[in-house]
Amino acid sequence: MKKLNVSIIIIVTILMLGINSAYATNTSTTKNLTNELSETNEISAEEAREERSNKELSTLEVEGYNLNPYFNKNTLTYTVIIPEDVTSLEINAEPAVDGAIVRISGNTRLTRQENTVTVRVTAKDGTSRAYTITVLKEPKVNLKLESLQIEGVNLEPNFSSDTFYYTSALIDTELTSLNINAVANDPEANIEIVGSNNLVDGENLINIILSNDEETTIYQLNIDVDKLGEKEKEVDNVITRVRKIINYSLLGFAGLMLFIAFILIIVLIVKIVKRNKEKKMMGEKPHKQKKQKVKKEKTRKQPKH
């Protein structure tokens, strides 16, 4: 009996040590998953309310020109400078949520020196917000670029002397600076390039400033640099998924260990009960035989009549 009890204690101790180890490993993961599920339910209802009242823009662009300041969904007023002979603008405005309605007015018949373009976003619940773009016309530009070439960069749109704002993207690059060759239509003009060195991951605004004794003209390049690259991003996503799978597997392992421990304890208890019954039965048999023997002896000793 003592050996059996010692065996039980050893088995249970080993199992509990394994379970505690798995539990310790997964405690933080379990808490995080529980919190995530709880927060998800709360966030879902809140997100539904926010979506109905959302009247923000996710994108606001003026084709061929740069907004000042850069677009931010919480910034409602902007300024754009256009050449004197431009009479209309293409506006790209996208709502932050599907179902919101965007209406643009004032972007045609730009005849005055100062014009106002209104971009109104109406949410699903009927409330609205207006983004305002003040369009200023600058005097006719005489000082321009005749050519613009950037090594390893394709500009969007293609270069034109009358287009003063360009964009481009560099994917998976190690470049830290750009080699820009700009030629002005005035040989005596001074050309200054600002922002082409020390490129950072993300947007980089480069100004090409032309100046002579009579005027100053600025061309702008918005270069989006992705130093990490799409392949590296995909690898990061795969690693994140693998980590989640491992966490769920560890939780399953802890549950399996608890189940095995429960089954083993039940089996041990059944064995103990069975063994105790067997010992009890074996103890009762000698006792009965002894009683029967005493009874026979008494019968023999009784006198005969």
Residue pairs with C-beta under 8 A, 6 or more apart in sequence:
1 275
1 279
4 271
4 272
4 275
8 268
8 272
11 264
11 268
12 261
12 264
12 265
15 257
15 260
15 261
15 264
16 261
18 257
19 254
19 257
19 258
19 261
22 250
22 253
22 254
22 257
23 254
25 250
25 254
26 247
26 250
26 251
26 254
29 247
29 250
29 251
30 251
33 247
33 251
51 97
51 99
51 124
52 123
52 124
52 125
53 123
53 124
53 125
53 127
54 95
54 96
54 97
54 100
54 123
54 124
55 95
55 100
55 121
55 122
55 123
55 127
55 128
55 129
56 73
56 74
56 95
56 96
56 121
56 129
57 71
57 73
57 93
57 94
57 95
57 96
57 102
57 119
57 121
57 131
58 73
58 94
58 95
58 96
59 71
59 92
59 93
59 94
60 67
60 71
60 78
60 91
60 92
60 93
60 119
60 131
61 67
61 71
61 91
61 92
61 93
62 80
62 89
62 90
62 91
62 92
62 133
63 89
63 90
63 91
63 92
64 90
64 157
64 163
64 164
64 165
65 80
65 81
65 82
65 89
65 164
65 165
66 80
66 165
66 220
66 222
67 78
67 79
67 80
67 133
68 78
68 79
68 80
68 81
69 75
69 78
71 78
73 96
76 129
76 130
76 131
76 132
77 131
77 132
77 133
77 134
78 131
78 132
78 133
78 134
79 133
79 134
79 135
79 136
80 89
80 133
80 134
80 135
80 136
81 135
81 136
81 137
81 138
82 89
82 110
82 135
82 136
82 137
82 138
83 137
83 138
83 140
83 141
83 162
84 137
84 138
84 139
84 140
85 140
86 110
86 137
87 108
87 109
87 110
87 111
88 107
88 108
88 109
88 110
89 107
89 108
89 110
89 117
89 135
90 107
91 104
91 107
91 117
91 119
91 133
93 102
93 104
93 119
93 121
93 131
94 102
95 101
95 102
95 121
97 123
97 124
99 124
100 121
100 122
100 123
100 124
101 121
101 122
102 119
102 120
102 121
102 122
103 119
103 120
103 122
104 117
104 118
104 119
104 120
105 117
105 118
105 120
106 115
106 116
106 117
106 118
107 117
110 135
110 137
112 137
113 136
113 137
114 134
114 135
114 136
114 137
115 134
115 135
115 136
115 137
116 132
116 133
116 134
116 135
117 132
117 133
117 134
117 135
118 130
118 131
118 132
118 133
119 130
119 131
119 132
119 133
120 128
120 129
120 130
120 131
121 128
121 129
121 130
121 131
122 128
141 162
141 215
141 217
142 214
142 215
143 184
143 185
143 186
143 189
143 210
143 211
143 212
143 214
143 215
143 216
143 217
144 161
144 162
144 184
144 185
144 210
144 217
145 159
145 161
145 182
145 183
145 184
145 185
145 208
145 210
145 219
146 161
146 183
146 184
146 185
147 159
147 181
147 182
147 183
148 155
148 159
148 180
148 181
148 182
148 183
148 208
148 219
149 180
149 181
149 182
150 168
150 178
150 179
150 180
150 181
150 221
151 178
151 179
151 181
152 170
152 175
152 178
152 179
153 168
153 170
153 178
153 223
154 168
155 166
155 167
155 168
155 221
156 166
156 167
156 168
157 163
157 166
159 166
161 185
164 217
164 218
164 219
164 220
165 219
165 220
165 222
166 219
166 220
166 221
166 222
167 221
167 222
167 223
167 224
168 221
168 222
168 223
168 224
169 223
169 224
169 225
169 226
170 199
170 223
170 224
170 225
170 226
171 226
171 229
171 230
172 226
172 227
172 228
172 229
172 230
172 231
172 232
173 225
173 226
173 227
174 227
175 199
175 225
176 197
176 198
176 199
177 196
177 197
177 198
177 199
178 196
178 197
178 199
178 206
178 223
180 193
180 196
180 206
180 208
182 191
182 193
182 208
182 219
184 191
184 210
186 210
186 212
188 212
189 210
189 211
189 212
190 210
190 211
190 212
191 208
191 209
191 210
192 207
192 208
192 209
192 211
193 206
193 207
193 208
193 209
194 206
194 207
194 209
195 204
195 205
195 206
195 207
196 206
199 223
199 225
200 225
201 225
201 226
201 227
201 228
202 224
202 225
203 222
203 223
203 224
203 225
204 222
204 223
204 224
204 225
205 220
205 221
205 222
205 223
206 220
206 221
206 222
206 223
207 218
207 219
207 220
207 221
208 218
208 219
208 220
208 221
209 216
209 217
209 218
210 216
210 217
210 218
210 219
211 217
